[in-house]
Every structure is written in structure tokens, then in C-alpha cells.
Amino acid sequence: MNRPSTLVIVRHAESERNRAKMGKTYFADDEARREVKGIPDHNISLTTEGKAHAIKTGVYLKKRFGTFDYAYHSGYARTIQTLNGLLSCYIKKEFKRIQVRQNPFIRERDAGFTYEMTMHEAETNFPWLKAYWETVGGFFAQPPGGESLAQVVQRVYMFLNMLFRDRAGEKILVVTHGGTIRVLRFILEHWTYERALKWPPGQTPANCGITVYQYDSRQKRLVLKEYNTLCK
């Protein structure tokens, strides 16, 4: 076996920024961004509801998968807080067995100059951006000053290569971000570029959504078993 035996990927729980943006690319207006204005992406915290959801999801994960060998987070506050919630149900002896690691290669995609902009501000400052995005597509298009998902692939490849090299046969938990999950699926499932351009309707990663890969000895690779499961 040259892969982890089980790879469980969880998107972070609801963050303050998730709530402020309400699923939109940009803030609706200045009032919508007021609570998170001036906070860099890596310091955005979970909401109270998000913290509770992470704890509930942790109970579900422990019941299904037992104790993990390694647990990775991106170093962003929302993934650290989510992982803390996920692991809070383990007793001290179990918790000590789980090696927790930060890995910046699985951080969120850099949004660039539009990070704090409202829709009106983005359209005013970058009037060409909408047409550019529609032409190039959501996988290759690069936000002004930020990263395309195709660029994120480069660092996620390095993360996966580390797992394949150092974590063969082990049970791994990864807490990361929505854009990173799309890239992980692109790599692990050998997606075409066309498949990776955007999420199909209803397929956007949910907060605390669980994605599971298991090693298949016949195919000699990690195979997707479920995607975006939410604990009951």
C-alpha cells in the first residue's frame, strides 16, 4: 500500500465571513461586511453555530472512523477551531494518539485584491473581470492579485505527495477549505479541466461536509466513497 488507508476530508464549519457573504462571491454592501472588515482571511473565526456543528460532527466521525493517526489543518483560525471541535469528543488517551499537524499547502485560495470588496466595488474597480471569468472559466481564472485554482493544484500536489510518501496505510483526517476540496478531487479523481471549471448545482462543499476516500488494492489508489456528507 502506497497511500493512506483512509482519507477523510472535512470543510471547516461556518465562519463569520461565510455568514456575512451568504454564499456570494462578494459582499452585498458595506453593512454586510462590517463585522469582518479588516480581518485577514487566516484570522477569520467560526460562528457560535459553527463551533457547535464542529463538535457534533466530531462525535459522528469518532463513531464511524475511530481514532485517526494524523489530523491536518491549514493553519487558518477556522480550520484550527473546527479541528478542535472535531477532536473534543476523544478522551485524553485517544487524543494523544492523534498527531496534529499544520500544513500551509492546504490553505484557502488567495482571493487577491477583491477580498473585502462589495459587488459594486469589484465591478467599478475591475470592469473587465466578469467577462474574463466567463471566458477563462472558474478553474483557470486568476483573481486580480490572487490565485487561480489551477495554481492551488501545485501546492496541493505537494501535500498529497507527502501523504503518499509518509502516511501509507494510515488513517488521515484533513480539515480544509472549499476551494482546496475542489482541487483535491481534481487530483485524486483525475478530473478533466472541463469537469473542474465549477461545481455542479448542489455540489458546493458544505460547512462540515465530509468527503471520504479509501484505498482500493486492486486499483492501487484512493477511491471516493462519499462526498459532502453532513452528520445527522
C-alpha positions in Angstrom: 0.0 0.0 0.0 1.5 3.3 -1.1 -1.4 5.5 0.1 -3.2 6.2 3.3 -5.8 3.5 4.0 -8.5 6.1 4.7 -8.5 9.8 3.9 -11.4 11.9 5.5 -11.6 15.5 4.3 -13.8 18.0 6.2 -14.6 21.5 5.1 -14.4 23.9 8.1 -17.6 24.8 9.9 -19.5 28.0 9.3 -17.2 31.1 9.7 -18.1 34.7 10.4 -17.2 35.5 6.8 -19.4 32.7 5.4 -22.3 34.2 7.3 -21.5 37.8 6.2 -21.2 36.8 2.5 -24.2 34.5 2.4 -22.7 32.3 -0.3 -21.9 35.2 -2.6 -18.6 35.9 -4.3 -18.6 39.5 -3.0 -20.2 41.3 0.0 -23.6 42.6 -0.8 -22.9 46.0 0.7 -20.8 47.8 3.4 -23.2 46.7 6.1 -22.8 43.1 5.2 -19.0 43.2 5.6 -19.0 45.4 8.7 -18.4 42.6 11.2 -15.4 41.1 9.4 -13.9 44.2 7.7 -10.2 44.5 8.3 -9.7 40.9 9.4 -7.3 38.9 7.2 -8.5 35.6 5.9 -6.3 33.4 8.1 -7.8 35.1 11.3 -11.5 34.7 10.4 -13.2 32.7 13.3 -16.1 30.3 13.3 -19.6 31.5 14.3 -21.1 30.1 17.5 -23.3 27.8 15.4 -20.2 26.7 13.5 -18.4 25.7 16.7 -21.3 23.6 17.8 -21.6 22.0 14.4 -17.9 21.0 14.6 -18.4 19.3 17.9 -21.4 17.4 16.7 -19.5 16.3 13.5 -16.7 15.1 15.7 -19.0 12.7 17.6 -20.2 11.4 14.2 -16.6 10.9 12.9 -15.4 9.1 16.0 -18.3 6.7 15.9 -17.6 6.0 12.2 -13.8 6.0 12.0 -12.5 5.7 15.5 -9.1 7.3 16.2 -7.1 8.9 13.4 -3.4 8.6 13.1 -2.8 12.1 11.8 -5.0 15.2 11.6 -4.1 18.1 9.4 -5.4 21.7 9.3 -4.4 24.7 7.1 -3.3 27.0 9.9 -6.2 29.3 9.4 -8.2 30.1 12.5 -11.4 28.5 11.2 -9.7 25.2 10.4 -7.9 25.1 13.8 -11.2 25.8 15.6 -13.1 23.2 13.5 -10.4 20.5 14.2 -10.5 21.4 17.9 -14.2 20.8 17.8 -13.9 17.6 15.9 -11.4 16.1 18.3 -13.1 17.4 21.5 -15.0 14.1 21.9 -11.9 12.0 22.2 -10.7 11.0 25.7 -7.2 12.0 26.7 -5.6 8.7 25.8 -7.2 8.7 22.3 -6.3 12.3 21.7 -2.7 11.7 22.5 -2.6 9.1 19.7 -3.6 11.6 17.1 -0.7 13.6 15.6 -2.0 17.1 14.8 -0.1 18.9 12.0 -0.4 22.3 10.3 0.2 22.4 6.6 0.0 25.6 4.6 -0.2 23.8 1.3 -3.9 23.2 2.1 -4.8 26.8 2.9 -7.6 28.6 1.1 -7.1 30.1 -2.3 -5.9 33.7 -2.2 -8.7 35.9 -3.2 -6.4 38.8 -4.0 -7.5 42.5 -4.2 -11.2 41.8 -4.2 -11.1 40.0 -0.8 -13.0 42.7 1.0 -14.9 44.3 -1.9 -18.6 44.6 -2.4 -20.2 43.7 -5.7 -20.3 47.3 -6.7 -16.7 47.9 -5.8 -15.5 44.9 -7.7 -17.4 45.9 -10.8 -16.2 49.5 -10.5 -12.5 48.7 -10.0 -12.3 45.7 -12.3 -15.0 46.2 -15.0 -13.4 43.5 -17.2 -13.4 40.8 -14.5 -16.8 39.3 -15.2 -16.2 38.8 -18.9 -12.7 37.5 -18.2 -14.1 34.9 -15.7 -16.8 33.8 -18.1 -14.2 33.3 -20.9 -11.4 31.6 -19.0 -13.6 29.7 -16.5 -13.5 29.3 -12.8 -10.7 26.8 -12.6 -8.1 28.8 -14.6 -9.2 32.4 -14.0 -6.9 34.3 -11.6 -8.5 36.9 -9.3 -6.5 40.2 -9.5 -3.6 39.8 -7.1 -4.8 36.3 -6.1 -4.6 32.6 -7.1 -6.4 30.5 -9.7 -7.5 27.1 -8.6 -5.0 25.7 -11.2 -2.3 27.4 -9.2 -3.6 25.9 -6.0 -3.1 22.5 -7.6 0.6 22.9 -7.5 0.8 23.1 -3.7 -1.9 20.6 -3.0 0.1 18.1 -5.2 3.0 18.6 -2.7 0.7 17.9 0.2 -0.7 14.7 -1.3 2.8 13.5 -2.3 3.8 13.9 1.4 0.8 11.8 2.4 1.6 9.1 -0.1 5.3 9.0 0.9 5.0 9.3 4.7 1.4 8.2 5.7 0.9 4.9 3.8 -1.6 2.6 5.5 -2.7 5.2 8.0 -6.0 6.9 8.7 -5.8 10.6 8.0 -8.2 13.5 8.8 -7.8 16.8 6.8 -9.7 20.0 7.7 -9.5 22.4 4.9 -11.4 24.9 2.6 -13.9 24.7 -0.2 -11.5 25.7 -3.0 -8.9 23.2 -1.7 -11.5 20.4 -1.7 -12.3 21.0 -5.4 -8.5 20.8 -6.1 -8.2 17.6 -4.0 -11.0 16.0 -6.0 -9.4 17.2 -9.3 -6.2 15.4 -8.4 -7.5 12.3 -6.7 -10.3 11.5 -9.1 -8.4 12.5 -12.3 -10.9 15.1 -13.3 -10.7 16.8 -16.7 -10.3 20.6 -16.8 -13.9 20.8 -18.0 -15.2 18.9 -15.0 -13.2 21.2 -12.7 -14.5 24.5 -14.1 -17.3 24.8 -11.5 -19.3 22.8 -9.0 -22.5 21.3 -10.5 -25.7 22.6 -8.8 -25.9 21.4 -5.3 -22.3 20.1 -5.2 -20.6 23.1 -3.4 -18.9 21.8 -0.3 -21.0 22.4 2.8 -19.6 23.6 6.1 -18.5 20.5 8.0 -19.3 18.4 4.8 -17.4 15.1 5.0 -15.6 13.5 2.0 -14.2 10.0 2.3 -11.6 8.2 0.2 -10.5 4.6 0.9 -7.6 2.8 -0.6 -8.5 0.2 -3.2 -5.9 -2.5 -3.5 -7.0 -3.6 -7.0 -6.8 -0.1 -8.4 -3.9 0.8 -6.2 -5.2 4.3 -5.4 -7.6 6.2 -3.1 -11.2 5.9 -4.3 -14.0 8.2 -3.5 -16.6 6.6 -1.2 -18.8 9.6 -0.3 -18.9 13.3 -0.8 -20.3 16.2 1.2 -22.0 14.1 3.9 -23.4 16.0 6.9 -23.7 14.3 10.2 -27.3 13.5 11.3 
